[in-house]
């Protein structure tokens, strides 16, 4: 395991040397800087797990350095050292995002305990969010910064990037960690029933309401409520959600009394909600109420260094408790070189979820404890020329040099053409979920039929309400 790296910043040489001795003695990789300006040069040239800085320094102060670090990278963890008379400034630093502060004179035990708490929090996330990429490292550090807040958070990302995993990690690292975490997919429940699911209902409030029912806001009281696919919420229900968030109270369907609730709401979407507000399909006031804090999850194709560790993780996951004996020792996995190249080079439009599905399939089909190209899904073995439909020929690739979005748009148009605009068949052909394809059709402005109607078949309607949580 790589040693955690710490940057120590202090304009007094003696203090730098003391801190370096204490931290190095615990096995940390320590770099020292004599000023805030020098510290920023180090940060811009390499990655640090934690920055430990004095508050009062000649030139750039510790508070100014904190601001610079936050502007440069909001995920950087900072601990400040302060004299007795500067506690007020240290408290201000906490408001600006510092992890903690230590008041001088401090003892080495307290120093190491504070450093350990910060780094252990980061390590706790490492066991949940499998990644080594700088892109996801920023996401994990940002989770630590905002987890203890009660503010709503909007999690953005393509389908399959792991938005619910991010939400669960945020709950686990929050002050509500011992309370309940409730998740609901707003796209998977009929809009007529979703209000009851969220707010509950009274007996006899509608046909089939044979008794009173608590909604998820009540069930999640004092805990966390995760609203997935928030962009699918009906416009009328959006107003009721806004009121619940602002007033911190709900009213059951058919009820007359207000019920106070204390719930931290996390929402997720793969849609452009700001654009939806401009098109009057999403309330602007609700958008800004949800978007108090936000996390953007990069797609897998933009963090390719995560693919090898994810492959290892999913092989372990899907062979655990089975009679398969895929060999995993020292990160070595028995995957033939051609299959490994396909797994590493594929563009994964379905992101992490698609990679996991491919590994699970490969393990089930593999023989002699070796994953080969024959065990991988057709869309991966045939490259960007995707699978055939009813014996039809493979899709044609656009000319070389065309960017990724143009390639994606071209393939989607071909799929829709070959399936007579059947979204369900096209999604399966492209290796996407129904909702992912529907989102991309809107993103690229591809009409679903000549009349401008959604053109949903009966199977499309079933698929639209059956997608799993991201």
N, C-alpha and C positions, 0 to 999 in steps of 0.2 A: 504494500500500500504506500502511495506517495505521501511524503511528509507534508503537513499543512504549512503553508507559507504565510509569514507575518511580516508586515512592514512597520517598523518602529520609527516614529518621527519626534525628534526633540532637538532643540537648539543647544542643549547642554551636553557636551561630550560624555561627561561622567554618567549622566542619567541614561544615555543611549547604551553605554557599555554595561551598566547594571542590568538593564532590561534585556539586552542581548544575552548576557550570561544566564539569567534566570530562565528565559524562554528556550534558549538552545539546550540548556541542561535537561529540558523536558522533551527534547527530540524535535522541536519545531525548526523549520528552515527560516532563519531570521535575516532580514535586510534592514539596514538603518539609513535614515536620511536626516540631515542637519537642519532642514527647513521645509516649509510647506511646498515651496517651489520645486525643490529637489524631489520631494515625495511624488508630486504630480508627474515628473519625468519618469520616475520608476514605474508608476501605475500605467502610464501610456506605453511602456515598453514591455511589460510582462504582467501576468495575472497574480493577484494576492488573494488569499482566503480571508484575511483580516488586516485592518490598519489600526494600530495603537498609537495615538498622538497626544502630545501635551497640548493643553488649551492655550496657555500663555507662551507665545514665541515671538522673537524678533521677526519683523516682516509679516508674512502671512500667519494669522493666528490659527489655532486648532479649529475654531468655529468657521473661519473662512475656508480652511482646507476641507472641512466637512461639506460645505456648500459646493466647493469645486468638485469634490469626489462624487457627490450626489448628482450634479449636473452631467458629469462625465459618464457615470454608470450607477444607476439607482440601486443596483443589487449589492454594492460594496458594503461590507460590514465594518463599522467603525466603533471603537471604544476610546473614550477620552480620559485623560489624566488631568485633575484640576486641584488647585490649592483651595484651602478652606474658604477664602474670600470670594471665590469664583463659582460657587455652587449654583447661583442663579443662571449663570451663563451655561453651565453644564446641563441644567434642566431645559434651557432653550435648545441645546443640542439634541436632547432626546426628542423634542417636538419636531426637529428637523430631520430625524431619522436615525440618530446614533443608537447603537444597540444598548449601551450602558456607559456609565462613567465611574471612575475610581477617584476618591478623594485622598490627597496626600496628607500625611505620609501613609502609604499603603504597605502591607506586608506581602511577601512573595506568595503566601498561601492564598490570600484573597485575589491577588492578581491572576494567578494560575486558574483559580476557580472561575473567575469571570470569563477568561479566555476560553476555558474548557466548555462553559455553558454555551457560548456563542458558536464554537466549532461543533459541539455535539448536536446542536439544533440543526446545523447544516448536514451533519452526518445522518441524522434521523431522516431527513428528506432524501438523502442518497439511497436509503434502503427502500424507498417507495417509488421514487421517480428514477427509472433506470436511464442514465445518460452520462456522457463524459464531455459533451460538446459545450463550448463557451456560451452558445445561445441558450441552452437549457440551464446552464449554471446561473445565468442572469435571472431566469425565471424562478429558480429555487431560492435564490437570495431575496428576490422581491417578495416571494411568499412569506419568508421569515419577517420581512419588514412590516407587512400589512396584516399578518395573521391575527394579531392581538387586537386589532381595531374592530369596532362594531359596525363600521361603514359597509355599505353594499359594495360588491365587486362584480365587474363585468369581465367574464373570461371569453376571449375571442380566439377562434382557431378553426381550421378546416375540420371536416368530419374525420373522426378517427385519430385525432392528435392527442387525446387524453384529457379532455376538459373536466370530466368528472373526477379523474385521478387528482388533478390540480385542486379541485374543490375539496376533496376529502383530505388532502394534505394540509390545506389551509385550516380546515376544521380541527385536525389533529394537533396542529401547532398553535391553536387559539386558546383563549381563556375558557372556552366552552367545550374543551376536549372531552370532558366527562359527561357531557349532555348528548342528546340524540342528534344524529345527522339524518335528515330526510331528503330524498331525491325524487324528482318527478320530471318526466319528459312531457313538456307541454304539447308536443306534436303527436304523441301517442294516445292521447285521450280525447274523446269527442268533446268539442267545445261546450256542448250543453251540460256535460258531466264534470268538466274541469273546474268550474266554479265551486261545485260541491266538494270536489277533491281537495281544493285549496282551503276553502273557508268552512266546510262542513254544512250540514243542513238540519232542520228541525223535522220532527215526525209530521208526515202529511203535507210537506211543503211542495211535493210534486208526486206524480204517479210513480209508485215503487219505493217512496220514502216511508218505509214501514216503521222506522224508528229514528231517533236522533243520531247524528254521526258527527264526530269531531273531524275537522279538516286538518291538513298538514301543518297549517300555521299553529293550531292548538297543540298538535302532537309534538311539534318541534319547539315548543315554548322553552326558552332559555338555551336552546341549541341552535343548529344551523339548518336552513332550508335551501336546497340547491334546485334552481329552476332551469332545467336544460331546454334548449331550443326555444328560448324566450321570444324569438322573432315570430314564432307561430301563434302567439297569443292573440285571441280575438280582440278587436279594438275596444269593445264594450268592457271586456274583462280587464283590459289594461288600466282603465279608470279605477276599477275597484282595487287592483293591485297597488296602484299609486297611492290611494287613500290608506291602505293597510301599512305601506312603508312610511308614510308621512305621519299618520296619527298613532301608529303602533297599536292599532286595535282593529278587530274584524267583526263582521256580522254574518252569522250563518244564513244560508239560503232559507227564506221563510221565517227568519228570526226577527225580533224587534229590539233586542238589546245588544250593546256593543261589548265585545270581549277583549280585554287588554292582552297583548302578547308581546313577548320580548324575544324576537327572532333575528338572527343575523342572516340576511339573504345574499346568496351568491347566485349569479345568473350566467348563462353561457349561450353563445350563438355562433353559427358559422355564416351568418348573414351580415350585410352592411346596414346596421340599424340607423346610422346617420342618414344614409340615402333613403331608407324607408320612411324616416321622418319627413324628408323633403317631398316624398310621394304621398304623404298623409296616410301611410299604412302602419305607422308606429308613432305613438304619442311622443312629442318632443319633450314634454315635462317628465314623462316616465324614463325616457332615454337618459336624461341628465341625472335623474334620481338614482338610476342603476349604475351609471358610469362615474360614480364618485371616485372609485379606484378601478384600475383596469389591468389585466394581464393578457398579453398577446402570446399565444403558443405558436412557434414557428413550425411549418410543415416538415415532415421527415426529410424531404429532398433538400431542405436548406440546412440540415444538421446531420450530414451523412456520416460523421464520425460516431454517431450513436448507433448506427445499424449493426456493427459487429457485436457490441455488448447486448443489444436487444435480441439478436439471434441467440446468443448464449443463454440469456435469461429465459427466452421462450422455449428453448430446447429443454432446459432444466424443468421448467414449469410443466410441460406436457409429457415428460417422461417420468415425473415424480409419481410414485404409487402405481406404476404399471410394470409389465414384465419386459419392457424395452430396456436396452442397456447402451443407449447412445453414450459414447465416451466423452466426458468433459473433465479434463484435468489441465490445470494451468492454462485455462482459456482455450485449449485445443478441442475442437469439435470435429467429429468425423463427418465431414461434408466434402464431397469430391470437389476438386478445384473449379471445374466448369460450373457446378451448381453454386458454389460460393461466389463466383464472379457475378452470376446472374443476380443473386441476392444482394450483393453489394452495389451493383450498378443500376438496379431497377429504380424507376422514378416514384413509385408508390403513391398513386393518386388517392388511395384509401388510407394512407399514412400508417401509423403504428398498428392499427387494427388489421390492416391488410397484411402487414408483415407477420403478425401473430397467426393469422388464418393460414398463411402460406406454410409456416413452420409446423403448425398442428397437422395440416394435411400431409406434409412431407414425412413426418414421423409415423403417421398411420400407414402410409403407403410404402415406406422404406423397407428394404430387405438387408439382411446381414449387417444391421446397425450402421448403415452408411446411407446418407442422403445424397441422391443423385438428381440430375436434371429431370429425369422422368418422374420424380416425385413432386416436382414443383407445379404450380397452377399453369395452365396454358398461356394466360396473358403474360407470364414472366418468361417462359421458354421461347415464346414467339416474339419477344421484344416488343417494340412499339407497334408492330404489325399484329393486331390483336386477333382473338379467336374468330372462327367463321360462324355464320348463321345459316343453318340448314344446308350445309355443303357449299355455301357461297365462297368466293375467293377472299383472300386476306385484304385488310384495309390498305390503302396506299398512303405512304408517308409523304408529307410535304417536302419540298426541296431542302437540301442542307442549308444551314444558316438561319432558318426560320426559328424564332424564339419559342420557348416552351409553351406559352399560352396559345400561340398560333397553332402549334402541333395539337394541343389538347382540344382546341375548338374544332379543328378539322376532323379529328377522330370522333368527337361527339356528333358532329353533323352527319358523318358517314353512318354512325351507329343508328341515329334516329331515322335516316333515310332507309336503311336496310330493314328496319323493324316497323316501317309504316308509322313512325312517331309513337311507338309503344314505349313508354318510359321504363316500365318494368323490365322488358326484354333488353332494352338498350343499356340499362344499368348493369344487368348481369353480364352482358357482352363486354362491357368496359371494366368489369371488376369493381364497380362502385355500388354504394348503397343507393336506394331510391332517392332519399333526400339529398344526398350529395350531388347526384345528377340533376335533380330539380334545381338546386342552388346554382349549378354551373350553367344550366340553360338560361336562368335569369341573368347571371353574371355576364355571359357572352351575348345576351340579347337574341338568342335563338328561338324563333317562333315554334310553338309546338304543333300548330296546324294553321291552315290558311285563314281560318275564321277568327284566329286569335284566342280561341278557347283553349283550356288546358288539355283537352283531348284525353282525359284519363279513362282508361279501360277499367273494367271491374277489378282486374288483377292489380292495376295501378292503385285503385282505392284501398285495396287490402294492404299493399306494400307501404302506402303512405302512413298507415297507423301501426305498423309492426316493426319499424326500425328500432334497434337496441339503443340504450343510452350510450352517449359517446364516452 
